[in-house]
Amino acid sequence: MNLTDTGRARDELAKAVRAGHPETISRAVVTNVWPLYTSHPDELKAAIVGLPSSSLDRHPILRILHPMTPVLARRARSFKPVAHAQDVRLMSADEIDFLTLAQMVSFRINGDVTAAMVYARRLEDRLLETSAEGRDRIDGPLWFLHHQIGSTLLAAGETGHALLEFATARQLGEFSAQPYAARMALSRAALAHAVRGTLGDAERALAEAKELPSVTTMHASATSSSEMIAEALIAVERRSGEIDELLGRACPADTIELNWPFALLARCRAYLSRHRPEDALEAIRLASEGHPPQRGSFAADIVASSTIEALIATGETAYAWQIVKDNPKVGVLTQLATAHLALHDGRLDTAAQELRALSADQTLGPAQRAEATLLSGWLELARTGEIDAESARQISRISQRGDRRRLLEIMPRQLVDRVKDALDAEAAVEFAAATSDLAFGDLQARPSLTSGELRILNALPAQRSTAIMASTFHVSPNTVKSQLRSIYRKLGCSTREEAIRIATRMRLLAGAAHD
């Protein structure tokens, strides 16, 4: 397999194209794929688009490089790469590396990140346990293999492990014949740091990347969007900068790039921080409809968690609980959103269960740990009516970081007040200054209903008429009507349907009172 001679690669491809036989062209591309991909991308693309489907299916690397493959994967024509056994037996170690790479990327494009991770682990094992000529060359593709493994880990939400792969790709890329290799790795590393909440590291990676050469046309869009989305996530977390401009330059909702879930995350967080949950839900809908189901992916975690947070903001918590039910064990962001939803609805046991699981997760990034700390403070307040000094100090430390301004607004005002009360005088002043320009919601107090009103309220889901309830409870119809009017006034509604919805959210119904 030719991995370094770009002139030979171009000549062999041109000769095969002149011959015109599809299998001859296929073999020329597969044998010279790395120098063609890095140095002659236009000739490579022109050769691949002219091949029949039978040739593309026989050689997975060709199908992956075909420009229509990621577009078709968004609909019904997804590609599942299967190599012929006789072909694999004749492959060199380098060719098997590229086959495994193609299989990993194919499943990633098709939305099956769980399967993509199987091949990512397989490729990792090959790099550790087998030898190949191309991997030993300073100008070989080893940096690119690590970069793609890191990208798959990022798509799966394993940001910490992804950063290690991007660091390796960057270090190897500095020695490679591709001057843009280090920038590609740094742009994805910046995105991983921004997701984890290590915003200073993200900024340093971005600054270093922009000092490096521009990437080729094959990678220009993915690299620039990685950088734009990382900048947007930083701005959203800090509630600073030109967020709209950055989001406008990031990839659109219907892009075929790997970065689309991260752009969706930035958009949803920006909308929610501006109290525009309906816009967040619309962004989620457009992005979800434009991509295949993302099994085992960070995209699924982003979609589920952002939907839950938006539904909390619109008051549609019954629908939010259905999202929780439909997405068990999706990911860390969904766990955090579920804990938030449980606290909002007073399901304290559920909130405690989610927060215990999060506290035991050693892979959490700093931002996720900070959010879990804030939610734990909320849980403590809900259970005891107070917050102890250590919890207050932890929340105060979070408030002193400019990187957590969006997160701080998850706290209800009552928690903010209790934190101030639990801190010493100097710390309380610092906390007040750090949170003075943030908007905090109020916990909705559970209305005080009489036993008769609770009895009527719990009868509403059975859709009983006024006459039936009067007969059942041995009171007059006028008494039932009077109690219904009182219930509506206390709940702030005007219909039975609204009363049931609000009572469910406030855990006032007998069946919902037991978490």
C-alpha positions, 0 to 999 in steps of 0.5 A: 500500500502506497502511503507517502508517494503522492506523485505515484498515487496520482499517476496510478489513478490517472492510468486506471481512469484511462483504462476505464475498468471500475475494479481497476480504478477501485484498486488504484484508489484503495492502494493509494488512498492516503496520498490521494486523500491528502494531496489530490482530493479533487482527482480522488472525488472525481474517480469515486463518483464515477464508480458503480454501486457494486464497486463502492459496496465491495470497498467500504473506504470508497463508499465512505469517501463518496460525497453522497453517502452522508446525505443518503444516510439521513434517510433510508439508504444507510450504508452498513460496511461489510468487507468480503472475506477473501479481500480481507485475507489479501489485505496488508496491515495498513489496508486493514487499518483503513478498512476498520476506519471506514467501518467506524466512520460509516456507522458514525455517519449512519447514526449508530454510534454504539456500533461505531464505538465497537470499531473505534475500540477495535482500531485502538487495539490494532494500533496497540497490538499489531504493527504496520509499516505506515504507522511507523512512518513520520509522514504516515496516517497514524495521526489521522487514525487517532483523530478519527478515533477521538471524533467517534469518542466525542460523538459518543460523549466520552469527552475525556477519552476523546481529548487524549486521542486529539492530543496524540493526533496533534503531537503526531500531526506536528511531524506529518506532511500535512501542515493542517493536521495539528489544527484539525486536532486542536479544533476538535479538542477545543470543542471537547473542552467546551462541552466539558466546561474547561473553558480556559483550555478551550480558549487556549486550544482555539488561540493556538489553532488559529495560529496554524495553517488553514486546512484543506477543502476536505476538512475546512467546513468541519474544522471551522464549525468546530471552532465556531461552536466551541466559541459559541458554547464558551459565550453561552456559558459566560453569558458574554460575547456575540452569541448570535453571530457565533451561532449564525456562523456555526453549522446549520441544523440540517448539516451532515457534519459530525458537529451538528449535535454540539451546535444544537446544544449551543443553540438550545442553551442560548435560547433557554438562557434567554427564556425562549423555550419554544425556539429551543424545541423548534431547533430540536425538532429541525435537527432531529428530523434532519438526521438518523436516530443516534443510538448510543450517542451524545446527540441522543443525550443532547436531544433528550436533555434539551427537550426536558429542560425546554419543557420544564420552562414551558410548564409541560412537565407531564410531557417531560416525564414521558421523555424521561421514560422514553430515554432511559440511561441516555447520558449524563446531560439527561440525568442532570435534566431528569434531576432538575425536572424531579426537583421542579416537580417535588419528586425528591427521591427521584432527584436524589437517585439521579444525583447519587448516580452522578456523584459516582460518575468519575467521567463527569466534566467540571461543568457537569459536576458544578451543575450536580452540586447546584442541584444537590443544594436545591435538594437539601433545601427542599428536604430540610428548608435549610442549607448547611455551611459546606454546601453554601461554600461549594455553591459560592465557589461556583459563583466566583467562576465566570465560566458558570454564569448560565448554570447558576440561573438553574437555582431558585431564588429561595436557594440563593437566599439560603446560601447567603444566610449560611455564608459568613459576612465576607463570603455572603457579600462576594456571593451577592456581587457574583449573582446580582445580575442573574435572574432566578426563578421562584419555587412555586409554593404548593397551595394549601387545600382543604381535605374536601378540596383535595378529595374533589381534586383527586376525583377529577382524573376519573372525569366524574361529573359534578352530580356523580361527585356530589352523590359519591361524597354525600354533599350537594352539587353546589358544594362541589361547584364551590370547592371546584371554584376554590381549587381553580383559584388556588391553582391559578387555572380555569378548567378541569384539564388545567387543574389536573395538569398543575396538580400532577406537576405539584404532586397534589394527586394521591397517586403522584404523592408517593415518589 
